[in-house]
């Protein structure tokens, strides 16, 4: 190696792992961390991290990128643009979604999607959405999928045409348990939301704010309780996605207290935004429409407390971008399972036809760092756990991602903790035409992002090329195993 012990040495930084903060150099060889220590020998390349905080690269375990619709069209956020945004925001790996459509096999639902993903600049993996758990899907396709290293299944308890009924959900849980997969769940009560939507529309209440009124915290709490109960019945570990309110978080806390293998995730939108962001001139409130919905002002502090007490383990972006000019404010645009595309008199869609989702893959970590670390809500090890280490454990990437230990992939972020920036759409790298954090002041910003030992971003300039990311196959891992506890000692899933 031309007389050098290392390909790259990141020197003199304050390192933050999931467990501790310490000063050291990082020696990198062949894309992995080879050594940590003071005064390491020189590398072929050197980067000074003096005055900076060095964390593992972010792992965003919940984002929608170039996702295919039932009609074969793809969401506008491409793997090339979405991964550029991820890297610029300090995220070096992400997990996105393979769709399934009712009446179709897994393979027929997403033709060519994995080939599209090959354009990613960041490392990537997949969750498989299950909407039609036929015997063919559960007995043949899911095991084949898991054998290829796709080891997590996503289910919806709301949205047509995506939702599962309780019996179907139980069958997915049992299949996941049999084959050592993990299950993630979108928890909202479909029928309750439908009932509320009908009443709101009948009353002539059609603004974006009414999206939140149609799905109040109680419908998230009920579905979270039900999902946990059915997972306990089957003895299958699960993660509840995008927890937005204390009511749902409380159900997860109670499950953890009983020793269940249940984890919770939240997102920056539930830590910083509120009902206030669903109102505004020119239909601006549609920019913040997502599900679960934003909550009333003050709820965000309750979610922060659930992060602080360990109830919520992961903060993801749930990046799901629909541009404002072409989709959010246009009646008849492609909605992500949000209802019929009814128009209001001014041509904008009814609240239930606004495409759900906000862009956030680039701003996830700066917002979390600023609101969490810079404002003293969390310490640096907690930031690392929330942004990468816990997701690596949950999804079978522990030891490879989310770690500063020797042998881990050399995914690093060098943070300037004193940098103060105002988030502006004009500075971001995603393909969507807005950010809900426009004008948001952030303290702490990534200066350099390193992916597998290569400088991927420096001072906001993305250097990683499309196609340089790698697929992350995931094998069996302990966290996804059942507890071995079933009601009355009768294991129905194995009968």
C-alpha positions in Angstrom: 0.0 0.0 0.0 2.8 2.4 -1.1 4.4 2.3 2.4 1.3 3.4 4.3 -0.4 1.5 7.0 -3.8 3.0 6.0 -5.6 4.3 3.0 -7.0 7.1 5.0 -6.6 8.5 8.5 -9.2 10.8 10.0 -7.1 12.6 12.6 -7.7 14.4 15.9 -11.5 14.3 16.1 -13.9 13.8 19.0 -15.4 10.4 18.3 -18.9 9.6 19.4 -20.1 6.0 19.4 -23.3 4.5 20.7 -21.6 4.1 24.1 -19.0 6.8 24.7 -17.3 10.0 23.5 -13.5 10.0 23.2 -10.6 11.5 21.2 -8.8 9.4 18.7 -7.6 9.0 15.2 -9.4 6.5 12.8 -7.3 4.4 10.5 -9.1 3.1 7.4 -8.0 0.3 5.1 -9.9 -1.4 2.3 -13.1 0.5 3.1 -13.3 -0.7 6.8 -12.1 0.8 10.1 -8.7 -0.8 10.8 -7.7 1.0 14.0 -8.6 3.6 16.5 -5.9 5.3 18.6 -3.9 8.3 19.1 -1.0 9.2 16.9 -1.7 6.5 14.3 0.9 6.2 11.5 0.2 8.4 8.5 -2.2 7.3 5.8 -2.0 7.6 2.1 -4.7 10.3 2.6 -5.3 12.4 5.7 -8.3 14.4 6.9 -8.1 16.6 9.9 -11.1 16.4 12.2 -9.7 18.8 14.7 -12.6 20.7 16.4 -15.1 18.3 14.8 -17.3 15.5 16.1 -17.0 12.2 14.3 -20.0 9.9 14.3 -20.9 6.7 12.3 -22.6 7.4 9.1 -26.4 7.6 9.4 -28.6 4.6 8.7 -32.1 5.7 7.6 -34.1 2.6 7.9 -37.4 4.1 6.6 -37.5 6.0 3.3 -39.4 5.8 0.0 -37.1 6.3 -3.0 -38.1 5.9 -6.7 -40.9 3.6 -5.4 -43.0 2.0 -8.1 -46.8 2.6 -8.3 -49.3 0.0 -9.3 -49.4 1.5 -12.8 -45.7 1.1 -13.2 -44.8 4.7 -12.7 -42.1 5.7 -10.2 -42.0 8.4 -7.5 -39.9 11.3 -8.7 -37.2 10.9 -6.1 -34.7 8.8 -7.9 -32.0 6.6 -6.4 -29.4 9.0 -7.8 -30.9 12.1 -6.3 -32.2 10.6 -3.1 -28.9 9.0 -2.3 -27.1 12.3 -3.0 -29.4 14.0 -0.6 -28.8 11.3 2.0 -25.1 11.5 1.8 -25.1 15.4 2.0 -27.1 15.0 5.2 -24.8 12.5 6.8 -26.7 9.3 5.9 -24.5 6.7 4.3 -27.0 3.8 4.2 -30.8 3.5 3.8 -33.5 0.9 3.6 -36.4 1.6 1.2 -39.4 -0.4 0.1 -40.2 -3.1 -2.4 -44.0 -2.8 -3.1 -46.6 -5.5 -3.5 -50.0 -4.9 -5.1 -53.1 -6.9 -4.3 -53.6 -9.7 -6.9 -49.9 -9.6 -7.9 -46.9 -11.7 -6.8 -43.9 -9.9 -5.2 -41.9 -10.2 -8.3 -44.6 -8.9 -10.6 -45.3 -5.9 -8.3 -41.9 -4.3 -8.6 -40.3 -5.3 -12.0 -36.9 -3.7 -12.4 -36.9 -2.0 -9.0 -33.7 -3.5 -7.8 -32.0 -2.5 -11.1 -33.1 1.0 -10.4 -31.5 0.9 -7.0 -28.2 0.0 -8.5 -27.9 3.8 -9.3 -27.6 4.6 -5.6 -24.6 6.5 -4.3 -25.3 5.3 -0.7 -25.4 1.7 0.4 -29.0 0.4 0.5 -31.3 -2.5 1.4 -35.0 -3.2 1.2 -38.1 -3.9 3.3 -40.7 -6.0 1.4 -44.3 -4.6 1.7 -46.9 -7.3 2.0 -50.4 -6.4 0.9 -51.7 -9.7 -0.4 -50.4 -12.6 1.8 -51.5 -15.5 -0.4 -50.2 -19.0 0.3 -47.9 -18.7 -2.7 -46.5 -15.4 -1.4 -46.0 -16.6 2.2 -44.8 -20.2 1.5 -42.6 -19.6 -1.6 -41.9 -16.0 -2.3 -41.1 -14.7 1.2 -38.6 -17.5 1.9 -36.9 -16.9 -1.4 -36.7 -13.2 -0.6 -35.2 -13.8 2.8 -32.6 -16.1 1.2 -31.5 -13.2 -0.9 -30.9 -11.1 2.2 -34.1 -9.1 2.3 -35.1 -9.9 5.9 -37.8 -7.4 6.9 -41.5 -7.2 6.0 -43.7 -4.1 6.1 -47.4 -4.2 6.7 -50.1 -1.5 6.7 -53.1 -1.5 9.0 -54.6 1.4 7.0 -54.7 2.7 3.4 -56.5 1.1 0.5 -55.2 -0.9 -1.4 -52.3 -1.6 1.0 -53.9 -2.6 4.3 -54.1 -6.1 5.9 -57.0 -7.3 8.1 -56.1 -8.9 11.4 -56.0 -12.5 10.1 -53.7 -11.5 7.3 -51.5 -9.7 9.7 -51.3 -12.7 11.9 -50.3 -14.9 8.9 -47.5 -12.5 8.0 -46.2 -12.5 11.6 -46.2 -16.3 11.7 -44.4 -16.5 8.3 -41.8 -14.0 9.5 -41.2 -15.9 12.7 -40.8 -19.2 10.8 -38.1 -17.8 8.6 -36.3 -15.4 10.9 -37.6 -12.1 9.5 -38.4 -8.9 11.2 -41.8 -7.1 10.8 -42.5 -3.4 10.7 -46.0 -1.9 11.0 -47.8 1.2 10.0 -50.4 1.5 12.8 -53.6 3.4 12.2 -57.2 2.2 12.3 -58.6 2.1 8.8 -62.3 2.0 9.5 -62.1 4.7 12.1 -60.3 7.0 9.7 -62.8 6.3 6.9 -65.7 7.1 9.3 -64.1 10.5 10.2 -63.3 11.3 6.6 -66.9 10.9 5.6 -68.1 13.1 8.4 -65.6 15.8 7.7 -66.3 15.9 4.0 -70.1 16.0 4.6 -69.5 19.0 6.9 -67.6 20.7 4.1 -64.3 20.6 6.1 -61.7 19.9 3.3 -58.5 21.8 4.2 -55.1 20.2 4.8 -55.6 20.6 8.6 -58.6 18.3 8.4 -56.2 15.5 7.3 -55.0 15.6 11.0 -58.6 15.8 12.2 -59.4 12.6 10.2 -56.8 10.5 12.0 -56.4 11.7 15.6 -54.1 10.1 18.1 -56.7 7.6 19.3 -56.7 5.8 16.0 -52.9 5.4 16.1 -53.1 4.3 19.7 -55.7 1.6 19.0 -53.8 0.2 16.1 -50.6 0.2 18.0 -52.2 -1.7 20.8 -53.7 -4.2 18.4 -50.4 -4.7 16.5 -48.5 -5.4 19.7 -51.2 -7.8 20.9 -51.2 -9.8 17.8 -47.3 -9.9 17.7 -47.4 -11.1 21.3 -49.9 -13.8 20.3 -47.6 -15.1 17.6 -44.3 -14.4 19.5 -42.9 -12.3 16.7 -40.6 -9.2 17.2 -41.9 -6.0 15.6 -41.1 -2.3 15.2 -43.9 0.3 15.1 -43.1 2.8 12.4 -43.4 6.6 12.7 -44.8 7.1 16.2 -46.4 10.5 16.3 -48.0 10.8 19.7 -47.7 9.9 23.4 -50.8 7.7 23.2 -49.1 5.3 20.8 -45.7 5.6 22.5 -47.4 4.6 25.8 -48.5 1.4 24.3 -44.9 0.6 23.2 -43.6 1.5 26.7 -46.1 -0.9 28.3 -45.1 -3.7 25.9 -41.4 -3.1 26.7 -42.2 -3.2 30.4 -43.7 -6.7 29.9 -40.6 -7.8 28.2 -41.9 -8.0 24.6 -39.7 -7.6 21.6 -41.3 -4.4 20.4 -39.5 -1.3 19.3 -40.6 2.2 18.3 -39.5 4.7 15.6 -40.3 8.4 15.2 -39.3 11.0 12.7 -38.1 14.7 12.7 -41.5 15.9 11.6 -43.1 14.6 14.8 -40.3 16.3 16.8 -40.5 19.8 15.2 -43.7 20.3 13.3 -47.4 20.6 14.3 -50.9 21.5 13.3 -49.6 25.0 12.7 -47.7 23.7 9.7 -50.9 22.3 8.1 -52.3 25.8 7.6 -51.1 28.7 5.4 -51.8 30.6 2.2 -51.7 29.1 -1.3 -52.5 25.6 0.1 -49.1 25.5 1.8 -50.4 23.2 4.5 -50.4 20.4 2.0 -46.6 20.3 2.1 -46.8 18.9 5.7 -49.5 16.3 5.1 -48.2 12.9 6.1 -49.5 9.9 8.0 -49.7 9.5 10.9 -50.6 13.2 10.9 -48.8 16.0 12.6 -50.2 16.6 16.1 -51.2 19.6 18.1 -48.5 22.0 19.3 -46.9 20.6 22.4 -47.1 16.9 21.4 -43.5 17.1 20.1 -42.2 17.5 23.6 -43.9 14.4 24.7 -42.2 12.5 21.9 -38.9 13.9 23.0 -39.5 12.6 26.4 -40.2 9.1 25.0 -36.9 9.3 23.2 -35.2 10.3 26.4 -36.7 7.4 28.4 -35.8 4.8 25.7 -39.3 4.1 24.5 -38.5 5.2 21.0 -35.3 3.7 19.7 -34.8 5.1 16.1 -35.4 8.4 14.3 -35.9 7.9 10.5 -36.9 10.3 7.8 -39.9 8.4 6.3 -38.8 10.4 3.2 -41.7 10.2 0.8 -41.5 13.1 -1.6 -44.2 14.6 -3.7 -43.5 18.0 -5.3 -45.9 20.8 -4.3 -46.3 22.2 -7.8 -47.1 19.0 -9.5 -48.7 16.7 -6.9 -49.4 18.1 -3.4 -51.6 20.9 -4.7 -52.9 19.3 -7.9 -56.2 17.4 -7.7 -56.0 14.1 -9.5 -52.3 13.6 -8.9 -51.0 10.2 -7.8 -51.8 9.8 -4.1 -50.1 7.2 -1.9 -53.2 5.4 -0.9 -54.9 8.6 0.5 -58.3 8.5 -1.1 -60.2 9.6 -4.2 -58.8 12.5 -6.0 -61.7 14.9 -5.4 -61.1 18.6 -6.2 -62.2 21.6 -4.2 -63.7 24.7 -6.0 -60.2 26.3 -6.3 -58.9 23.2 -8.0 -56.8 21.9 -5.1 -57.5 18.4 -3.7 -59.7 17.5 -0.8 -57.5 16.8 2.3 -58.0 13.0 1.8 -56.6 13.1 -1.7 -53.4 15.0 -0.9 -50.4 12.6 -1.5 -49.1 11.7 1.9 -45.4 12.2 2.8 -42.7 14.8 3.4 -39.1 15.0 2.0 -36.6 14.6 4.8 -33.7 12.3 3.9 -31.2 15.1 3.8 -32.5 17.1 6.8 -33.1 14.2 9.2 -29.7 14.3 10.9 -29.1 18.0 10.9 -32.5 18.6 12.5 -32.0 15.8 15.0 -28.5 17.1 15.9 -29.7 20.7 16.2 -32.8 20.0 18.2 -31.4 17.1 20.2 -27.7 17.6 20.8 -27.2 21.3 20.3 -30.3 22.1 22.5 -29.3 19.6 25.2 -32.2 17.2 24.9 -29.9 14.2 24.1 -26.2 13.5 24.4 -23.9 12.4 21.5 -24.1 8.6 22.2 -27.9 8.8 22.2 -27.7 10.7 18.9 -25.6 7.9 17.5 -28.1 5.2 18.7 -31.1 7.1 17.2 -29.4 7.9 13.9 -27.6 4.6 13.1 -26.6 2.1 15.8 -30.1 1.0 16.9 -31.3 0.7 13.3 -28.3 -1.5 12.5 -29.2 -3.8 15.4 -32.9 -3.9 14.5 -32.3 -4.8 10.8 -29.4 -7.2 10.9 -26.5 -4.8 10.1 -24.9 -4.6 13.5 -21.1 -4.7 13.2 -21.2 -3.4 9.7 -23.1 -0.1 10.1 -23.6 2.3 12.9 -20.3 1.6 14.6 -16.8 3.1 15.0 -15.3 -0.3 16.0 -12.5 -2.0 14.0 -14.0 -4.2 11.3 -17.0 -2.0 10.7 -17.6 -0.3 7.3 -15.7 3.1 7.4 -18.9 5.2 7.2 -18.2 8.4 9.0 -19.6 11.9 9.4 -17.5 14.8 10.5 -19.7 17.4 12.2 -19.0 21.0 12.8 -21.0 21.4 16.0 -20.8 25.2 15.9 -21.9 25.7 12.3 -25.2 27.5 12.1 -27.3 27.2 8.9 -30.7 28.1 7.8 -32.3 25.2 5.9 -33.3 26.3 2.4 -34.7 24.3 -0.5 -32.2 25.9 -2.8 -29.4 24.3 -1.0 -30.8 20.7 -0.8 -30.0 17.8 -3.2 -33.4 16.0 -3.3 -35.6 16.0 -6.4 -38.7 17.4 -4.6 -39.5 21.1 -5.0 -39.8 22.1 -1.3 -38.8 21.2 2.3 -41.2 21.5 5.2 -38.2 22.9 7.2 -37.7 25.9 5.0 -36.2 28.7 7.1 -35.5 26.3 10.0 -32.3 27.4 11.9 -30.0 24.4 12.6 -26.9 24.4 14.8 -24.5 21.6 13.8 -23.9 20.4 10.3 -22.0 17.7 8.4 -18.8 19.0 6.9 -17.5 15.7 5.4 -19.3 12.4 4.8 -17.2 9.3 4.2 -18.8 6.1 2.8 -16.7 2.9 3.1 -13.5 4.9 3.4 -14.2 7.3 0.4 -15.0 10.9 0.8 -18.6 11.1 -0.5 -19.4 14.7 0.4 -17.2 17.6 1.3 -18.6 21.0 2.3 -21.9 20.3 0.6 -20.5 19.0 -2.7 -21.5 15.4 -3.5 -18.5 13.5 -4.8 -19.9 10.0 -4.8 -21.0 8.8 -8.2 -24.3 7.1 -9.1 -23.9 3.4 -8.8 -21.1 3.5 -6.2 -23.5 2.3 -3.4 -23.8 -1.4 -2.5 -26.7 -3.6 -1.7 -26.7 -4.7 1.9 -27.8 -8.3 2.2 -28.8 -9.3 5.7 -28.5 -12.7 7.3 -30.0 -14.2 10.4 -29.6 -12.2 13.6 -30.5 -12.6 17.3 -32.8 -9.7 17.7 -35.3 -11.0 15.2 -35.7 -14.3 17.0 -38.8 -15.0 19.1 -38.8 -15.0 22.9 -40.2 -18.5 23.1 -43.2 -17.4 25.1 -46.8 -18.1 23.8 -50.2 -18.0 25.4 -51.0 -21.2 27.4 -47.8 -22.8 26.1 -49.5 -23.6 22.7 -47.5 -22.5 19.8 -50.1 -22.0 17.0 -47.5 -20.7 14.6 -45.7 -24.0 14.6 -48.8 -26.3 14.8 
